[in-house]
C-alpha cells in the first residue's frame, strides 16, 4: 500500500515535470536544435532560398576553403575579436582599479557614466558614430577644420575603418568589464593589502603581485566570454560600413547575411555558418577545459 | 615624487576616458537641436539658441516611429514575460521535481547556450517563412519565448531555497503550479527582476533578427527603423533630424538603466563568479 502510494507520487511528479518542461522543449527543438541540424544539410546543397534544394556534396566547403575572400574575412573577424577584447579588458581593468576605492559621489557618478554605453542600442549608436567620424561635417571633420588639417576619411579608408569599428565595440563594452572587475576586486580581502604594505611593497608591486594574480579567474571569464561574443559581431559593422571598403571590415556574420539574403546563396552561407559554429564550439570547449580553479587561495 | 606623478597620470587617464564617453552623447544632443542643415554645417559647436525641440516631432514622423516604438515595447515586454514564465516552470521542474532523464535534459538546455541564433539563421528563416510568420509578432516573439540563460539563472536561485517551504505548502494543499509561482517565484524576486531587465535589454536592442524576419514597416522595431531612416536619406542625410531620432531610440534604455541601476550592477546574476 505504502509503496504504491510512493510510486503514484513519483509518476505524478514526472507528469508535472513533463508539462512544466514542455514549452521550453518545443521552442528549443524547433528554434535551436532542428535549425542547427538543418543548417548542416543546407550546407551540402546549392539552395537559393526559393527553388528546391539540390545536393552538391562538399562543393560549398571546397569553394570557400579555396576562396581568398573567405580567409580575408576570417582574418578580419579574428583581428576585430582579439583587438576589441584585448583593449576593452585592459582599459576596463585599469578603470576598475583606479575607481575601486573612490566611493564618494564623484566616483559613483563616473562608474554610472562609464556603464551607459553598454545599454545603448548598437544599431542606433553606430549611426551616431558615423556622424562623429564624418570627415566633412561631423565632429572629426569640424575639429580638423578648426585645426586647419584635413580629416582622414575614416570609414572609407581601408587602413582606418576597422579601427573605428573596434573603437565603438570597446566604447560599448569597457563599462561592463569595469563592473565585473570591480566585483572581483571586492572579493580580495583588505588584510592582504595591509600585509603587503607592512612588508614595504609599493603600488606597482601590489598590483602585479596581488591584484592581477587574484583576479585571474575573473579575467579568464571576461576574456573568453568577450571573445565568443565579439566573434558574432553584426550590428555595428553592418550599419557603419556594410563590410567595406573592399571587405576590409567584413566579418563572418555579416558575410553570411550578405550571401544568404542579398545574393541568395543560401547553401554557401550555410557552409559559412557551419564554419562559424565550429569556431565558436572550439572556443567554448577550450573555455570550459582551461577554466582555472574557481577558488583562488589567498594564503 | 613618484607617487605624485602616478596621481597625475591617474587623473589624466580618468579625464580622457570621461571625455571619450561623454563627447559622442554631447555631439548627438547639440546636433539634434540645430534649427536646420545649414546650422549643422556652419555652426556645429555653438549650442543652438533657441534649441529646436521641434526636430524631435519632425523626426518622429520622417519614419513611422510611433509604430516602431509600439512594436518595440510590445515585442520586448511580451518576450520578457514569456521568458520569465517558462524559466520559472522549467527551473522548478529541474530544481524540485524527480523525473527520469533529468540530467540529460538539463545538459541539453545548457548546450543551447552554444547555439547562437546567427549560426543557423538560414534554416531559421526557412522555418519562420514556412510557418507564415515573416512580418508577424509571432515570428518576433515565439522563438524568444524561452531563454537558456533564464532557465539556468532561475534554477540556480531555486536550488538554494530550503525544501521546508515546499513541504509546508504541500501540507497546506498547494499544487506545484502555485508553489512554483507564488512561493518560489516570490522568494526569487531579485533574481527575476535582474534577469527580466537583462532579457528586456536583449530584446529591445535586437537588430539582427528583426532585420531578417521583417520586410514591412508595420512590424519593424526602433533599432531597425532608425537604420531605415538613415538609409532612405543617403546622400542628403538630415543629421539634425537623424540625431533627434537617435536620442529617442537610445533614451528608453538609458532611463531604465539610471532608474533601475542596482539591478544592473549587483551580483544577482553573477553566481559563482566572485574572485
Contacts between the chains, C-beta under 8 A, distances in Angstrom:
chain1	res1	chain2	res2	distance
A	10	B	98	6.3
A	13	B	97	4.8
A	13	B	98	5.3
A	13	B	99	6.3
A	14	B	97	7.6
A	14	B	98	7.3
A	14	B	99	4.1
A	14	B	100	6.7
A	16	B	93	7.4
A	16	B	97	6.0
A	16	B	176	5.0
A	17	B	93	4.3
A	17	B	97	4.2
A	17	B	98	7.8
A	17	B	99	4.0
A	17	B	102	7.8
A	18	B	99	7.1
A	20	B	89	4.2
A	20	B	90	6.4
A	20	B	92	6.1
A	20	B	93	4.1
A	20	B	97	7.3
A	20	B	176	7.5
A	20	B	180	7.5
A	21	B	89	7.3
A	21	B	90	5.6
A	21	B	93	5.1
A	21	B	105	6.7
A	23	B	86	5.0
A	23	B	89	6.8
A	23	B	145	6.9
A	23	B	146	6.5
A	24	B	86	5.3
A	24	B	89	7.3
A	24	B	90	4.6
A	24	B	109	7.3
A	24	B	146	4.7
A	24	B	151	6.6
A	25	B	105	7.9
A	27	B	86	7.6
A	27	B	142	7.0
A	27	B	143	6.8
A	27	B	145	5.5
A	27	B	146	4.4
A	28	B	108	7.4
A	28	B	109	7.2
A	28	B	112	5.6
A	28	B	146	6.5
A	28	B	148	7.6
A	30	B	127	6.9
A	31	B	124	6.7
A	31	B	127	7.3
A	31	B	142	7.8
A	31	B	143	4.2
A	32	B	112	5.1
A	32	B	115	5.2
A	32	B	120	7.8
A	33	B	112	7.9
A	33	B	115	7.7
A	34	B	123	7.5
A	34	B	127	7.6
A	35	B	120	3.8
A	35	B	123	4.0
A	35	B	124	4.8
A	35	B	127	6.3
A	36	B	115	5.5
A	36	B	119	7.2
A	36	B	120	5.0
A	36	B	123	7.8
A	38	B	120	7.2
A	38	B	123	3.7
A	38	B	126	7.4
A	38	B	127	7.9
A	39	B	119	7.0
A	39	B	120	4.6
A	39	B	122	6.4
A	39	B	123	5.1
A	42	B	122	5.7
A	42	B	123	6.1
A	42	B	126	7.9
A	49	B	122	7.7
A	49	B	125	7.5
A	49	B	126	7.5
A	91	B	17	7.5
A	94	B	13	6.8
A	95	B	14	7.7
A	95	B	17	6.5
A	98	B	10	5.5
A	98	B	13	6.7
A	98	B	14	6.2
A	99	B	14	7.5
A	110	B	14	6.9
A	110	B	18	6.6
A	111	B	265	8.0
A	112	B	258	7.3
A	112	B	261	6.6
A	113	B	18	6.9
A	113	B	21	6.0
A	113	B	22	7.1
A	114	B	17	7.0
A	114	B	18	8.0
A	114	B	21	5.8
A	115	B	257	7.2
A	115	B	264	7.0
A	115	B	265	7.4
A	116	B	21	7.3
A	116	B	25	7.9
A	116	B	254	5.9
A	116	B	257	6.7
A	117	B	21	6.4
A	119	B	201	6.3
A	119	B	253	4.6
A	119	B	254	6.2
A	119	B	256	7.5
A	119	B	257	4.5
A	119	B	264	7.5
A	120	B	205	7.8
A	120	B	250	5.2
A	120	B	253	6.4
A	120	B	254	7.0
A	121	B	204	7.3
A	121	B	205	4.6
A	121	B	207	7.5
A	121	B	222	7.1
A	121	B	223	4.9
A	121	B	226	7.9
A	121	B	249	5.7
A	121	B	250	6.1
A	121	B	253	6.6
A	122	B	205	6.3
A	122	B	207	6.3
A	122	B	223	7.5
A	123	B	207	4.3
A	123	B	223	4.4
A	123	B	224	7.1
A	123	B	226	6.4
A	123	B	227	5.2
A	124	B	222	7.6
A	124	B	223	6.3
A	124	B	226	5.0
A	124	B	246	5.1
A	124	B	249	4.2
A	124	B	250	5.5
A	125	B	24	7.9
A	125	B	246	7.7
A	125	B	250	6.8
A	127	B	226	6.3
A	127	B	227	7.0
A	127	B	230	5.4
A	127	B	242	6.6
A	127	B	246	5.8
A	128	B	24	5.8
A	128	B	27	7.7
A	128	B	28	5.3
A	128	B	243	7.3
A	128	B	246	5.4
A	128	B	250	8.0
A	129	B	24	6.9
A	130	B	230	7.8
A	131	B	27	7.2
A	131	B	28	7.5
A	131	B	31	6.8
A	131	B	239	5.8
A	131	B	242	7.4
A	131	B	243	6.6
A	132	B	23	7.9
A	132	B	24	5.3
A	132	B	27	5.9
A	137	B	40	6.6
A	137	B	41	4.9
A	137	B	44	7.0
A	137	B	239	7.4
A	139	B	23	7.4
A	139	B	24	7.9
A	139	B	27	5.1
A	139	B	44	7.8
A	142	B	44	4.7
A	142	B	45	6.8
A	171	B	20	7.2
A	171	B	21	7.3
A	171	B	24	7.7
A	174	B	17	8.0
A	175	B	21	8.0
A	179	B	265	6.1
A	180	B	270	7.4
A	180	B	273	7.7
A	183	B	267	5.9
A	183	B	270	6.3
A	183	B	273	7.4
A	183	B	274	6.4
A	184	B	274	7.0
A	184	B	275	6.3
A	187	B	274	4.5
A	187	B	275	4.2
A	188	B	275	7.7
A	203	B	3	7.9
A	203	B	6	6.7
A	214	B	275	7.2
A	217	B	275	6.2
A	218	B	273	7.4
A	218	B	275	6.9
A	221	B	273	6.4
A	232	B	116	5.7
A	232	B	118	5.6
A	234	B	118	6.8
A	234	B	207	7.5
A	234	B	208	5.2
A	235	B	207	4.6
A	235	B	208	6.6
A	235	B	223	7.8
A	238	B	207	7.9
A	239	B	207	8.0
A	239	B	227	5.6
A	239	B	230	7.7
A	253	B	118	5.2
A	253	B	208	8.0
A	256	B	118	7.1
A	256	B	121	6.8
A	257	B	121	7.3
A	257	B	208	7.9
A	257	B	212	7.5
A	260	B	121	6.8
A	260	B	122	5.3
A	260	B	125	7.4
A	261	B	125	7.8
A	261	B	212	6.7
A	266	B	122	5.1
A	269	B	122	5.7
A	270	B	122	5.0
A	270	B	123	7.6
A	273	B	118	7.4
A	273	B	119	5.0
A	273	B	120	6.6
A	273	B	121	6.9
A	273	B	122	6.7
A	274	B	119	7.9
A	276	B	118	7.3
A	276	B	119	5.5
A	277	B	115	7.8
A	277	B	119	4.1
A	277	B	120	7.9
A	280	B	114	6.9
A	280	B	116	7.0
A	280	B	119	6.9
A	281	B	114	6.4
A	284	B	114	5.2
A	294	B	272	6.6
A	294	B	275	7.4
A	295	B	275	7.2
A	296	B	275	5.4
